[in-house]
């Protein structure tokens, strides 16, 4: 979220769902994918760890059924209006593989940290966040996730840029519930009208706008764009939105 000061947007950056999301199947097809988050994406990785974990519990699973299971996961993710629980996503895939009552241990293992990095930061993000901070712009993360998000950002080398972390698990709801947005602006001591909400999901941006926030969507992959939402392609495009000049790149 970004604060308006002297008629210009000046402060908090609200990003959407940078998570340690550890599902190991793609949303759009059967291949590992990059997740469209505002400041990070999932590292492309093989499904070997998922397969090894599943085989320890269910060696009878036929791998020729994985493509169909992945399609079921895709349909589930596309149908969910907000961020789903990882266990729910895994249950859909496992059910398609004939595992209708997965054990707690299996679900916990599927959610454990991967042997490779879960996310990588987009290259434009660290310099943009550093410049925003240098200009006195305070920032907050509002995320549909669980766990220690501040630690996750520390692991990514981004913790120092953010003053507030709002986690859906702690609030007890997910975006677009107004409580999520309010927790971000309230945590920074700002009115909604003083904040800019930046998200890769245009529906969540629209929800923020309806609640009185400024809002803009970020689309790094050329997705179909909502006509009622303004867009940027990366964080470097924020400067005109803020009514200020871009940093000198020389």
N, C-alpha and C positions, 0 to 999 in steps of 0.2 A: 504494500500500500504506500502511496506517495502523498505527502501532505502538500496542501496549497498554501503558499506563503506569498504575500504581496501580489496576489492575483495569479501566481504561477504554481504549478504543481511542484512541491519541494521535498516531500519526505517519504513515507514508508512504502516499501515494495512488498506486495503480497503475492507470493508464488503458490502454485497449485501442486500439491501431492508429490513433492520430491520424497520418495519413499525408499526404504530398503526392500522394495517389492521383489520377492524371490521366486515368483512363478517362473518356470523354466520353459514355457511354451509361448509361441507368438500369438498375437491377437489377430493379425491379418492373414496369416497362412501358417503352414506347418514349420516354418523356419524361425530361428531366433530372430527377434526384432529389436529395433530401437524404439523405446517408449517416448512418446512426445510430451516431455515435461518442459516447463519454461526454461529451466537452467541445467538440466541434466538428461541423460538418456541411458538406457540399460546397455551395458557392455555386451557386444555380440558374443555369445558363448554356445558351446555345444550342449546337447541335452544329456550328455553322458551321466552327470551326477544325478539327474532326475531318474534315469533308467536304473542306475545302480541302486539308488535308494528304494525304488519301487520293487525291484527284483529281490531285495533282501526280505521283503514282507510277502510278496506275491510272485514267486518264480514261475507260476503258471501263465502269466500274462503274455498274450500274443502281440508282438510288436507290430505286426501288420495292421493292427487296429488303431495305432497311434494317430494316424492322419485323421480318421473319423473322430477320434476323441478331441483332437486339437480344434477341428471344425465346431464341435459342440462347445468348447471353451470360447471360441470366437463369438459364436452366437450369444452366449451368456454375457460376455463382456460388452458386446454391442447393445444388448437389451437393458443393461443396468444403467440407470440415470446418473448414478454417482459412483464413487470408488467402492468396490466390493471388498469384502473380507477375503484374504488370501485362501482361507480354508474353504470358503464357498466355491471359489474358482477351482481349487484342486478337487473338490468333491464332484464337480461337474465332469471333469476329465476322467476321474477315477470311476465314476458311475458308467461312463461310456465304455470303459475298459472292463466292465463287469464287477467292479468293486463298489458295492452300494452302501456298505457300512464300514468305511475305513477306520482303523483304530486311531486313538489319540496319538500313539507313538509315531505312526506313519505320517499323520498330518504335521506333527511337530518336526519330524525329520525333513519333510518337504519344505518347511518354512525356515529351516536353519540356514545360516549364512553360507553362501556358495564358496567354492574354492578359488573363484576368480572374482574380481570386483563386480559388484552388482550394477553400479552406475558410474558413468564418466561425466565430467562437467564439460559442457560445450565451451569451446575455446574463447568465445566472446564474453563469457560470464565473469570470470575473475576481474578483468580490467574494467568492465562496466560497473560491477559492484564496488570496486575500489574507487572509481571516479564518483559514483553516487555518494559514497560515504565521505569522500573528500569535500564534496559540495554541501555537506551538512544534511544529507538526506538519510533519515533513519528508516530502517527496514524491518519488516516482520514476515514470517512464514506462516501461512494458514494452510494446513495440510490434512487431508483425509488419510490418516495412517495411525499406526500404533507404535509403541516403543519410544526410545530416547532419540527424538529427532535432532536435538541439539548435538548429541554425540555423533549422529550420522553426518551432520554438517561439519563437525570437527574433523571427522575422518576424511572429508572431501576438501578440507582446507578453506571452508567458507564460513565457519562459525562466527568469526570476528565481525562479519558484516551485518549481523542481524541482532536486534534488540529483544524481539519477542518471538516465541514459537508456540503456535496454537495447534494442538494435536486432537483429532476427532475422538480418539479413545478417551482422552481426559475430559473433553467437553460432553461426550455422550451423544453426539450427533455428527452428521457429515454435511458438507455443502450440498445443496444450497440452503440449508437451515440457517436462518438469520443469526443464530447464536454463534456460529463459526465466524462470520464476518465481524460481528460486534466484538467478539473476544480479541480479534486482531487490532481493531481501531481503539477499543477501550484499553488494551494493554499498552498502547502507545499514547494514551491520553488525548485522542483526537476524535473529532466528529466525523461521521461518514463522508460528509461533503469535503473534508480536508484530505481524503485519501483516494489514491488510485489503485484499483485492484487489477492485477495482471495475471492472466490464466490462459492455458492452452485450450480450455473448454469454453466455447462461446456462450453456452447456456448458463454456466456459472458466472460468467462476466455479466450477462443480462440480469441475472438474479442480483448481483451486487449493485448494478445501476438502479434497479427497481427499489433497492434499499437506501438509495441516496448517495452511493459511492460513485466516483469516477471509475470508468472501466475500459480496458482494452485487452484484446486477445492477442496471443502470440502463436504464430503458425510457421514452423520451421520446415514443413514438408509439403506445402502446396495443397493443403486440404480444401475441401469445399467450404467456402466462407459464408458465415451468417450475414445477411445484408444489413442487419440492425446493429452490428458491432464493428467498431474500428479495429484495425489489425496492424501488427508489426511483425516482422520476420525474424528479428533477433533483438537482443537488448541494446545493441548499438543504435537501433531505430527509436529508442526512447527519447532522445534529446529534443527533437521537434515537439513531441508530445508534452514535454516538460516546459516548452517555451524557452529553451536555452540552447546555446551553441554546443556542438559536439566537441569533445576534447581533441586537442591537437595530436594527430597521429604521426607527425614527423619526428 
